[in-house]
Amino acid sequence: MSEAQLAKVESELEKLRNELEVCKGAANTSKSCGEILKYSEADPEPFTANADANPWHASNGGGGGCVIL
């Protein structure tokens, strides 16, 4: 193997090692889904009818609450 080929293989190996470390530090699917579920249950959805504080739901007397500016 030539020096250039060896350098290329070593460079690729270093990139793969770095990618592996990133993957090891990532949250697993169960944890991520649990966080999304917790967030969606705790925070009100801004585009549902029960979000009274949302200005998009304010009616200007027309047929709907959505106002195009």
All heavy atoms as a GROMACS GRO file, in nm:
protein
  504
    1MET      N    1   0.086  -0.117   0.000
    1MET     CA    2   0.000   0.000   0.000
    1MET      C    3   0.090   0.123   0.000
    1MET      O    4   0.184   0.134   0.078
    1MET     CB    5  -0.090  -0.002   0.124
    1MET     CG    6  -0.192   0.108   0.127
    1MET     SD    7  -0.304   0.105   0.270
    1MET     CE    8  -0.414  -0.026   0.224
    2SER      N    9   0.056   0.217  -0.085
    2SER     CA   10   0.138   0.338  -0.094
    2SER      C   11   0.109   0.431   0.023
    2SER      O   12   0.010   0.415   0.094
    2SER     CB   13   0.112   0.408  -0.227
    2SER     OG   14  -0.016   0.467  -0.225
    3GLU      N   15   0.194   0.528   0.041
    3GLU     CA   16   0.176   0.627   0.148
    3GLU      C   17   0.047   0.706   0.130
    3GLU      O   18  -0.024   0.736   0.227
    3GLU     CB   19   0.297   0.722   0.152
    3GLU     CG   20   0.426   0.659   0.199
    3GLU     CD   21   0.421   0.618   0.345
    3GLU    OE1   22   0.362   0.693   0.426
    3GLU    OE2   23   0.472   0.511   0.377
    4ALA      N   24   0.014   0.739   0.007
    4ALA     CA   25  -0.108   0.816  -0.021
    4ALA      C   26  -0.232   0.734   0.014
    4ALA      O   27  -0.327   0.786   0.074
    4ALA     CB   28  -0.112   0.858  -0.168
    5GLN      N   29  -0.230   0.606  -0.023
    5GLN     CA   30  -0.343   0.519   0.009
    5GLN      C   31  -0.357   0.501   0.160
    5GLN      O   32  -0.467   0.501   0.213
    5GLN     CB   33  -0.327   0.383  -0.059
    5GLN     CG   34  -0.345   0.386  -0.209
    5GLN     CD   35  -0.311   0.253  -0.273
    5GLN    OE1   36  -0.218   0.184  -0.232
    5GLN    NE2   37  -0.386   0.217  -0.378
    6LEU      N   38  -0.244   0.483   0.226
    6LEU     CA   39  -0.245   0.467   0.371
    6LEU      C   40  -0.301   0.593   0.438
    6LEU      O   41  -0.383   0.584   0.530
    6LEU     CB   42  -0.104   0.437   0.423
    6LEU     CG   43  -0.091   0.420   0.574
    6LEU    CD1   44  -0.177   0.304   0.622
    6LEU    CD2   45   0.055   0.401   0.611
    7ALA      N   46  -0.260   0.709   0.392
    7ALA     CA   47  -0.310   0.834   0.449
    7ALA      C   48  -0.460   0.847   0.427
    7ALA      O   49  -0.534   0.892   0.516
    7ALA     CB   50  -0.237   0.953   0.386
    8LYS      N   51  -0.508   0.806   0.310
    8LYS     CA   52  -0.650   0.813   0.280
    8LYS      C   53  -0.729   0.719   0.372
    8LYS      O   54  -0.834   0.756   0.424
    8LYS     CB   55  -0.674   0.777   0.133
    8LYS     CG   56  -0.816   0.796   0.088
    8LYS     CD   57  -0.830   0.771  -0.061
    8LYS     CE   58  -0.975   0.788  -0.104
    8LYS     NZ   59  -0.993   0.764  -0.246
    9VAL      N   60  -0.680   0.597   0.392
    9VAL     CA   61  -0.746   0.501   0.479
    9VAL      C   62  -0.748   0.550   0.623
    9VAL      O   63  -0.849   0.542   0.694
    9VAL     CB   64  -0.679   0.362   0.468
    9VAL    CG1   65  -0.727   0.269   0.578
    9VAL    CG2   66  -0.704   0.301   0.332
   10GLU      N   67  -0.637   0.606   0.670
   10GLU     CA   68  -0.630   0.659   0.806
   10GLU      C   69  -0.724   0.778   0.824
   10GLU      O   70  -0.788   0.792   0.929
   10GLU     CB   71  -0.486   0.699   0.841
   10GLU     CG   72  -0.396   0.579   0.862
   10GLU     CD   73  -0.251   0.617   0.887
   10GLU    OE1   74  -0.212   0.731   0.854
   10GLU    OE2   75  -0.178   0.532   0.940
   11SER      N   76  -0.737   0.862   0.722
   11SER     CA   77  -0.828   0.975   0.727
   11SER      C   78  -0.973   0.927   0.736
   11SER      O   79  -1.052   0.978   0.816
   11SER     CB   80  -0.810   1.063   0.603
   11SER     OG   81  -0.907   1.163   0.598
   12GLU      N   82  -1.006   0.828   0.656
   12GLU     CA   83  -1.142   0.772   0.658
   12GLU      C   84  -1.171   0.706   0.793
   12GLU      O   85  -1.280   0.720   0.848
   12GLU     CB   86  -1.159   0.670   0.545
   12GLU     CG   87  -1.298   0.614   0.533
   12GLU     CD   88  -1.402   0.716   0.493
   12GLU    OE1   89  -1.367   0.819   0.432
   12GLU    OE2   90  -1.520   0.694   0.525
   13LEU      N   91  -1.071   0.637   0.848
   13LEU     CA   92  -1.086   0.572   0.978
   13LEU      C   93  -1.113   0.676   1.087
   13LEU      O   94  -1.200   0.657   1.172
   13LEU     CB   95  -0.962   0.491   1.012
   13LEU     CG   96  -0.961   0.418   1.145
   13LEU    CD1   97  -1.075   0.318   1.152
   13LEU    CD2   98  -0.828   0.349   1.168
   14GLU      N   99  -1.045   0.787   1.083
   14GLU     CA  100  -1.065   0.894   1.182
   14GLU      C  101  -1.206   0.953   1.169
   14GLU      O  102  -1.273   0.978   1.269
   14GLU     CB  103  -0.960   1.004   1.164
   14GLU     CG  104  -0.968   1.113   1.267
   14GLU     CD  105  -0.944   1.065   1.409
   14GLU    OE1  106  -0.874   0.965   1.430
   14GLU    OE2  107  -1.000   1.130   1.501
   15LYS      N  108  -1.252   0.972   1.046
   15LYS     CA  109  -1.388   1.024   1.025
   15LYS      C  110  -1.491   0.927   1.081
   15LYS      O  111  -1.589   0.968   1.145
   15LYS     CB  112  -1.414   1.046   0.876
   15LYS     CG  113  -1.339   1.162   0.817
   15LYS     CD  114  -1.366   1.172   0.668
   15LYS     CE  115  -1.277   1.275   0.601
   15LYS     NZ  116  -1.296   1.278   0.455
   16LEU      N  117  -1.471   0.798   1.058
   16LEU     CA  118  -1.564   0.697   1.109
   16LEU      C  119  -1.563   0.691   1.261
   16LEU      O  120  -1.668   0.674   1.324
   16LEU     CB  121  -1.532   0.560   1.049
   16LEU     CG  122  -1.562   0.545   0.899
   16LEU    CD1  123  -1.506   0.412   0.847
   16LEU    CD2  124  -1.710   0.555   0.872
   17ARG      N  125  -1.447   0.706   1.321
   17ARG     CA  126  -1.439   0.708   1.467
   17ARG      C  127  -1.514   0.828   1.524
   17ARG      O  128  -1.585   0.816   1.625
   17ARG     CB  129  -1.293   0.711   1.513
   17ARG     CG  130  -1.224   0.578   1.502
   17ARG     CD  131  -1.084   0.584   1.556
   17ARG     NE  132  -1.021   0.451   1.549
   17ARG     CZ  133  -0.895   0.429   1.525
   17ARG    NH1  134  -0.813   0.531   1.507
   17ARG    NH2  135  -0.848   0.306   1.522
   18ASN      N  136  -1.498   0.943   1.462
   18ASN     CA  137  -1.570   1.063   1.506
   18ASN      C  138  -1.721   1.044   1.491
   18ASN      O  139  -1.798   1.082   1.580
   18ASN     CB  140  -1.525   1.186   1.427
   18ASN     CG  141  -1.384   1.228   1.462
   18ASN    OD1  142  -1.333   1.196   1.568
   18ASN    ND2  143  -1.320   1.297   1.371
   19GLU      N  144  -1.764   0.985   1.381
   19GLU     CA  145  -1.907   0.961   1.360
   19GLU      C  146  -1.961   0.862   1.463
   19GLU      O  147  -2.073   0.879   1.513
   19GLU     CB  148  -1.930   0.907   1.220
   19GLU     CG  149  -2.075   0.893   1.183
   19GLU     CD  150  -2.095   0.850   1.038
   19GLU    OE1  151  -2.005   0.868   0.956
   19GLU    OE2  152  -2.203   0.796   1.009
   20LEU      N  153  -1.883   0.762   1.498
   20LEU     CA  154  -1.923   0.666   1.599
   20LEU      C  155  -1.943   0.733   1.735
   20LEU      O  156  -2.040   0.705   1.806
   20LEU     CB  157  -1.821   0.553   1.610
   20LEU     CG  158  -1.847   0.446   1.715
   20LEU    CD1  159  -1.979   0.375   1.688
   20LEU    CD2  160  -1.732   0.347   1.721
   21GLU      N  161  -1.854   0.823   1.770
   21GLU     CA  162  -1.868   0.896   1.897
   21GLU      C  163  -1.995   0.980   1.899
   21GLU      O  164  -2.064   0.989   2.001
   21GLU     CB  165  -1.744   0.983   1.923
   21GLU     CG  166  -1.620   0.903   1.957
   21GLU     CD  167  -1.639   0.814   2.079
   21GLU    OE1  168  -1.693   0.860   2.181
   21GLU    OE2  169  -1.601   0.695   2.071
   22VAL      N  170  -2.027   1.043   1.787
   22VAL     CA  171  -2.150   1.122   1.778
   22VAL      C  172  -2.271   1.031   1.796
   22VAL      O  173  -2.365   1.064   1.870
   22VAL     CB  174  -2.157   1.197   1.643
   22VAL    CG1  175  -2.294   1.257   1.620
   22VAL    CG2  176  -2.051   1.305   1.636
   23CYS      N  177  -2.269   0.916   1.732
   23CYS     CA  178  -2.381   0.822   1.742
   23CYS      C  179  -2.395   0.768   1.884
   23CYS      O  180  -2.507   0.750   1.932
   23CYS     CB  181  -2.362   0.706   1.645
   23CYS     SG  182  -2.380   0.753   1.472
   24LYS      N  183  -2.286   0.744   1.950
   24LYS     CA  184  -2.292   0.694   2.088
   24LYS      C  185  -2.353   0.799   2.181
   24LYS      O  186  -2.418   0.764   2.279
   24LYS     CB  187  -2.152   0.658   2.139
   24LYS     CG  188  -2.099   0.527   2.085
   24LYS     CD  189  -1.962   0.498   2.143
   24LYS     CE  190  -1.907   0.367   2.096
   24LYS     NZ  191  -1.771   0.341   2.152
   25GLY      N  192  -2.334   0.926   2.152
   25GLY     CA  193  -2.385   1.032   2.236
   25GLY      C  194  -2.530   1.069   2.208
   25GLY      O  195  -2.591   1.144   2.283
   26ALA      N  196  -2.586   1.016   2.099
   26ALA     CA  197  -2.724   1.049   2.062
   26ALA      C  198  -2.823   0.976   2.152
   26ALA      O  199  -2.798   0.866   2.199
   26ALA     CB  200  -2.748   1.012   1.916
   27ALA      N  201  -2.936   1.039   2.175
   27ALA     CA  202  -3.043   0.978   2.254
   27ALA      C  203  -3.106   0.864   2.174
   27ALA      O  204  -3.115   0.873   2.052
   27ALA     CB  205  -3.148   1.081   2.290
   28ASN      N  206  -3.150   0.762   2.245
   28ASN     CA  207  -3.214   0.652   2.174
   28ASN      C  208  -3.358   0.690   2.136
   28ASN      O  209  -3.411   0.791   2.182
   28ASN     CB  210  -3.210   0.522   2.255
   28ASN     CG  211  -3.285   0.532   2.386
   28ASN    OD1  212  -3.378   0.608   2.399
   28ASN    ND2  213  -3.243   0.454   2.483
   29THR      N  214  -3.419   0.609   2.053
   29THR     CA  215  -3.552   0.639   2.001
   29THR      C  216  -3.656   0.648   2.111
   29THR      O  217  -3.740   0.738   2.110
   29THR     CB  218  -3.593   0.532   1.898
   29THR    OG1  219  -3.491   0.523   1.798
   29THR    CG2  220  -3.723   0.566   1.832
   30SER      N  221  -3.652   0.557   2.206
   30SER     CA  222  -3.751   0.557   2.314
   30SER      C  223  -3.745   0.685   2.395
   30SER      O  224  -3.848   0.744   2.429
   30SER     CB  225  -3.730   0.437   2.407
   30SER     OG  226  -3.748   0.318   2.337
   31LYS      N  227  -3.625   0.729   2.426
   31LYS     CA  228  -3.610   0.851   2.504
   31LYS      C  229  -3.659   0.972   2.424
   31LYS      O  230  -3.731   1.057   2.478
   31LYS     CB  231  -3.464   0.871   2.543
   31LYS     CG  232  -3.440   0.992   2.629
   31LYS     CD  233  -3.297   1.007   2.671
   31LYS     CE  234  -3.279   1.130   2.755
   31LYS     NZ  235  -3.140   1.155   2.789
   32SER      N  236  -3.623   0.980   2.298
   32SER     CA  237  -3.666   1.092   2.214
   32SER      C  238  -3.818   1.096   2.199
   32SER      O  239  -3.879   1.202   2.212
   32SER     CB  240  -3.602   1.083   2.076
   32SER     OG  241  -3.462   1.090   2.086
   33CYS      N  242  -3.878   0.980   2.174
   33CYS     CA  243  -4.024   0.975   2.161
   33CYS      C  244  -4.092   1.012   2.293
   33CYS      O  245  -4.196   1.080   2.293
   33CYS     CB  246  -4.068   0.837   2.116
   33CYS     SG  247  -4.025   0.802   1.945
   34GLY      N  248  -4.035   0.968   2.404
   34GLY     CA  249  -4.091   1.002   2.534
   34GLY      C  250  -4.088   1.152   2.559
   34GLY      O  251  -4.183   1.209   2.614
   35GLU      N  252  -3.979   1.218   2.518
   35GLU     CA  253  -3.968   1.362   2.535
   35GLU      C  254  -4.070   1.436   2.448
   35GLU      O  255  -4.131   1.535   2.491
   35GLU     CB  256  -3.827   1.408   2.504
   35GLU     CG  257  -3.726   1.365   2.608
   35GLU     CD  258  -3.583   1.400   2.571
   35GLU    OE1  259  -3.560   1.464   2.466
   35GLU    OE2  260  -3.492   1.361   2.648
   36ILE      N  261  -4.090   1.388   2.325
   36ILE     CA  262  -4.188   1.450   2.237
   36ILE      C  263  -4.329   1.433   2.294
   36ILE      O  264  -4.409   1.527   2.295
   36ILE     CB  265  -4.179   1.391   2.095
   36ILE    CG1  266  -4.047   1.433   2.030
   36ILE    CG2  267  -4.298   1.434   2.009
   36ILE    CD1  268  -4.018   1.363   1.900
   37LEU      N  269  -4.360   1.314   2.343
   37LEU     CA  270  -4.490   1.288   2.402
   37LEU      C  271  -4.514   1.377   2.524
   37LEU      O  272  -4.620   1.439   2.537
   37LEU     CB  273  -4.503   1.141   2.440
   37LEU     CG  274  -4.634   1.100   2.507
   37LEU    CD1  275  -4.750   1.121   2.411
   37LEU    CD2  276  -4.627   0.957   2.553
   38LYS      N  277  -4.414   1.386   2.610
   38LYS     CA  278  -4.425   1.469   2.730
   38LYS      C  279  -4.448   1.615   2.692
   38LYS      O  280  -4.535   1.683   2.750
   38LYS     CB  281  -4.297   1.455   2.813
   38LYS     CG  282  -4.298   1.528   2.944
   38LYS     CD  283  -4.168   1.502   3.018
   38LYS     CE  284  -4.151   1.592   3.137
   38LYS     NZ  285  -4.022   1.573   3.202
   39TYR      N  286  -4.376   1.664   2.595
   39TYR     CA  287  -4.391   1.803   2.549
   39TYR      C  288  -4.530   1.826   2.491
   39TYR      O  289  -4.596   1.925   2.521
   39TYR     CB  290  -4.284   1.836   2.445
   39TYR     CG  291  -4.303   1.971   2.381
   39TYR    CD1  292  -4.263   2.086   2.446
   39TYR    CD2  293  -4.363   1.984   2.256
   39TYR    CE1  294  -4.281   2.212   2.389
   39TYR    CE2  295  -4.381   2.107   2.198
   39TYR     CZ  296  -4.340   2.221   2.265
   39TYR     OH  297  -4.358   2.344   2.208
   40SER      N  298  -4.575   1.732   2.407
   40SER     CA  299  -4.705   1.752   2.341
   40SER      C  300  -4.820   1.744   2.439
   40SER      O  301  -4.924   1.806   2.417
   40SER     CB  302  -4.723   1.650   2.229
   40SER     OG  303  -4.731   1.520   2.281
   41GLU      N  304  -4.805   1.669   2.547
   41GLU     CA  305  -4.911   1.662   2.646
   41GLU      C  306  -4.908   1.781   2.743
   41GLU      O  307  -5.011   1.822   2.793
   41GLU     CB  308  -4.900   1.531   2.726
   41GLU     CG  309  -4.937   1.410   2.644
   41GLU     CD  310  -4.916   1.280   2.719
   41GLU    OE1  311  -4.841   1.279   2.820
   41GLU    OE2  312  -4.974   1.179   2.678
   42ALA      N  313  -4.792   1.838   2.765
   42ALA     CA  314  -4.778   1.947   2.862
   42ALA      C  315  -4.809   2.084   2.803
   42ALA      O  316  -4.862   2.171   2.871
   42ALA     CB  317  -4.637   1.947   2.920
   43ASP      N  318  -4.777   2.104   2.677
   43ASP     CA  319  -4.795   2.236   2.615
   43ASP      C  320  -4.920   2.238   2.527
   43ASP      O  321  -4.942   2.145   2.450
   43ASP     CB  322  -4.672   2.272   2.531
   43ASP     CG  323  -4.549   2.291   2.616
   43ASP    OD1  324  -4.564   2.330   2.732
   43ASP    OD2  325  -4.438   2.268   2.567
   44PRO      N  326  -5.000   2.343   2.536
   44PRO     CA  327  -5.121   2.349   2.453
   44PRO      C  328  -5.087   2.366   2.305
   44PRO      O  329  -4.992   2.436   2.270
   44PRO     CB  330  -5.195   2.472   2.506
   44PRO     CG  331  -5.090   2.556   2.568
   44PRO     CD  332  -4.985   2.461   2.620
   45GLU      N  333  -5.163   2.302   2.223
   45GLU     CA  334  -5.146   2.313   2.078
   45GLU      C  335  -5.201   2.449   2.034
   45GLU      O  336  -5.318   2.480   2.061
   45GLU     CB  337  -5.220   2.201   2.008
   45GLU     CG  338  -5.224   2.211   1.858
   45GLU     CD  339  -5.088   2.204   1.792
   45GLU    OE1  340  -5.006   2.122   1.833
   45GLU    OE2  341  -5.066   2.282   1.699
   46PRO      N  342  -5.120   2.532   1.969
   46PRO     CA  343  -5.164   2.668   1.936
   46PRO      C  344  -5.276   2.676   1.832
   46PRO      O  345  -5.344   2.776   1.824
   46PRO     CB  346  -5.038   2.735   1.885
   46PRO     CG  347  -4.951   2.625   1.840
   46PRO     CD  348  -4.983   2.508   1.928
   47PHE      N  349  -5.299   2.573   1.755
   47PHE     CA  350  -5.399   2.580   1.649
   47PHE      C  351  -5.524   2.496   1.677
   47PHE      O  352  -5.595   2.458   1.587
   47PHE     CB  353  -5.337   2.542   1.514
   47PHE     CG  354  -5.234   2.642   1.470
   47PHE    CD1  355  -5.101   2.613   1.480
   47PHE    CD2  356  -5.272   2.766   1.424
   47PHE    CE1  357  -5.005   2.706   1.441
   47PHE    CE2  358  -5.178   2.859   1.385
   47PHE     CZ  359  -5.045   2.830   1.393
   48THR      N  360  -5.549   2.469   1.803
   48THR     CA  361  -5.674   2.402   1.839
   48THR      C  362  -5.771   2.503   1.898
   48THR      O  363  -5.731   2.612   1.940
   48THR     CB  364  -5.649   2.289   1.941
   48THR    OG1  365  -5.590   2.343   2.058
   48THR    CG2  366  -5.560   2.181   1.884
   49ALA      N  367  -5.895   2.466   1.904
   49ALA     CA  368  -5.999   2.559   1.950
   49ALA      C  369  -5.985   2.595   2.098
   49ALA      O  370  -6.036   2.698   2.141
   49ALA     CB  371  -6.136   2.498   1.925
   50ASN      N  372  -5.915   2.514   2.177
   50ASN     CA  373  -5.905   2.545   2.320
   50ASN      C  374  -5.786   2.634   2.354
   50ASN      O  375  -5.757   2.657   2.469
   50ASN     CB  376  -5.898   2.416   2.402
   50ASN     CG  377  -5.779   2.331   2.367
   50ASN    OD1  378  -5.702   2.365   2.279
   50ASN    ND2  379  -5.765   2.217   2.433
   51ALA      N  380  -5.719   2.686   2.255
   51ALA     CA  381  -5.605   2.775   2.279
   51ALA      C  382  -5.653   2.919   2.273
   51ALA      O  383  -5.634   2.991   2.176
   51ALA     CB  384  -5.494   2.750   2.177
   52ASP      N  385  -5.721   2.964   2.379
   52ASP     CA  386  -5.783   3.097   2.380
   52ASP      C  387  -5.685   3.212   2.370
   52ASP      O  388  -5.718   3.318   2.319
   52ASP     CB  389  -5.868   3.113   2.507
   52ASP     CG  390  -5.983   3.014   2.511
   52ASP    OD1  391  -6.033   2.979   2.403
   52ASP    OD2  392  -6.021   2.974   2.622
   53ALA      N  393  -5.565   3.192   2.417
   53ALA     CA  394  -5.467   3.300   2.415
   53ALA      C  395  -5.406   3.321   2.277
   53ALA      O  396  -5.332   3.415   2.254
   53ALA     CB  397  -5.356   3.271   2.516
   54ASN      N  398  -5.437   3.233   2.184
   54ASN     CA  399  -5.379   3.243   2.051
   54ASN      C  400  -5.451   3.349   1.969
   54ASN      O  401  -5.572   3.340   1.945
   54ASN     CB  402  -5.391   3.106   1.982
   54ASN     CG  403  -5.313   3.100   1.853
   54ASN    OD1  404  -5.288   3.201   1.790
   54ASN    ND2  405  -5.276   2.981   1.814
   55PRO      N  406  -5.381   3.453   1.922
   55PRO     CA  407  -5.445   3.561   1.845
   55PRO      C  408  -5.503   3.513   1.712
   55PRO      O  409  -5.589   3.580   1.655
   55PRO     CB  410  -5.333   3.662   1.824
   55PRO     CG  411  -5.207   3.587   1.843
   55PRO     CD  412  -5.238   3.476   1.940
   56TRP      N  413  -5.462   3.399   1.662
   56TRP     CA  414  -5.516   3.347   1.538
   56TRP      C  415  -5.663   3.306   1.554
   56TRP      O  416  -5.736   3.294   1.458
   56TRP     CB  417  -5.436   3.227   1.490
   56TRP     CG  418  -5.306   3.265   1.430
   56TRP    CD1  419  -5.191   3.290   1.498
   56TRP    CD2  420  -5.276   3.284   1.293
   56TRP    NE1  421  -5.091   3.323   1.411
   56TRP    CE2  422  -5.141   3.319   1.284
   56TRP    CE3  423  -5.349   3.274   1.177
   56TRP    CZ2  424  -5.078   3.346   1.164
   56TRP    CZ3  425  -5.286   3.299   1.056
   56TRP    CH2  426  -5.153   3.335   1.050
   57HIS      N  427  -5.705   3.283   1.679
   57HIS     CA  428  -5.842   3.242   1.705
   57HIS      C  429  -5.936   3.360   1.726
   57HIS      O  430  -6.056   3.342   1.738
   57HIS     CB  431  -5.849   3.148   1.825
   57HIS     CG  432  -5.789   3.015   1.798
   57HIS    ND1  433  -5.853   2.917   1.728
   57HIS    CD2  434  -5.667   2.964   1.828
   57HIS    CE1  435  -5.776   2.812   1.717
   57HIS    NE2  436  -5.662   2.838   1.776
   58ALA      N  437  -5.883   3.479   1.733
   58ALA     CA  438  -5.968   3.597   1.753
   58ALA      C  439  -6.050   3.621   1.627
   58ALA      O  440  -5.996   3.625   1.516
   58ALA     CB  441  -5.882   3.718   1.784
   59SER      N  442  -6.177   3.635   1.642
   59SER     CA  443  -6.266   3.656   1.528
   59SER      C  444  -6.291   3.806   1.510
   59SER      O  445  -6.316   3.878   1.604
   59SER     CB  446  -6.398   3.584   1.549
   59SER     OG  447  -6.485   3.611   1.442
   60ASN      N  448  -6.286   3.850   1.386
   60ASN     CA  449  -6.316   3.989   1.353
   60ASN      C  450  -6.459   4.005   1.307
   60ASN      O  451  -6.494   4.099   1.238
   60ASN     CB  452  -6.220   4.039   1.244
   60ASN     CG  453  -6.080   4.056   1.296
   60ASN    OD1  454  -6.060   4.074   1.415
   60ASN    ND2  455  -5.982   4.052   1.207
   61GLY      N  456  -6.545   3.910   1.342
   61GLY     CA  457  -6.684   3.918   1.304
   61GLY      C  458  -6.714   3.850   1.172
   61GLY      O  459  -6.828   3.844   1.130
   62GLY      N  460  -6.612   3.798   1.109
   62GLY     CA  461  -6.634   3.729   0.981
   62GLY      C  462  -6.667   3.582   1.002
   62GLY      O  463  -6.713   3.541   1.108
   63GLY      N  464  -6.641   3.505   0.903
   63GLY     CA  465  -6.676   3.364   0.908
   63GLY      C  466  -6.574   3.276   0.979
   63GLY      O  467  -6.600   3.160   1.003
   64GLY      N  468  -6.458   3.326   1.012
   64GLY     CA  469  -6.358   3.241   1.074
   64GLY      C  470  -6.261   3.321   1.156
   64GLY      O  471  -6.265   3.443   1.158
   65GLY      N  472  -6.179   3.252   1.227
   65GLY     CA  473  -6.085   3.317   1.315
   65GLY      C  474  -5.953   3.353   1.248
   65GLY      O  475  -5.876   3.433   1.298
   66CYS      N  476  -5.925   3.294   1.135
   66CYS     CA  477  -5.797   3.319   1.069
   66CYS      C  478  -5.802   3.452   0.994
   66CYS      O  479  -5.894   3.477   0.915
   66CYS     CB  480  -5.765   3.204   0.973
   66CYS     SG  481  -5.607   3.223   0.889
   67VAL      N  482  -5.705   3.535   1.018
   67VAL     CA  483  -5.700   3.665   0.954
   67VAL      C  484  -5.575   3.672   0.869
   67VAL      O  485  -5.464   3.646   0.916
   67VAL     CB  486  -5.697   3.780   1.057
   67VAL    CG1  487  -5.687   3.914   0.989
   67VAL    CG2  488  -5.819   3.773   1.148
   68ILE      N  489  -5.591   3.702   0.742
   68ILE     CA  490  -5.476   3.717   0.652
   68ILE      C  491  -5.437   3.863   0.655
   68ILE      O  492  -5.516   3.951   0.623
   68ILE     CB  493  -5.510   3.670   0.510
   68ILE    CG1  494  -5.548   3.522   0.513
   68ILE    CG2  495  -5.392   3.695   0.417
   68ILE    CD1  496  -5.596   3.468   0.381
   69LEU      N  497  -5.312   3.887   0.693
   69LEU     CA  498  -5.266   4.025   0.703
   69LEU      C  499  -5.218   4.077   0.571
   69LEU      O  500  -5.169   4.015   0.489
   69LEU     CB  501  -5.154   4.033   0.807
   69LEU     CG  502  -5.191   3.983   0.945
   69LEU    CD1  503  -5.070   3.987   1.036
   69LEU    CD2  504  -5.302   4.070   1.003
   0.00000   0.00000   0.00000
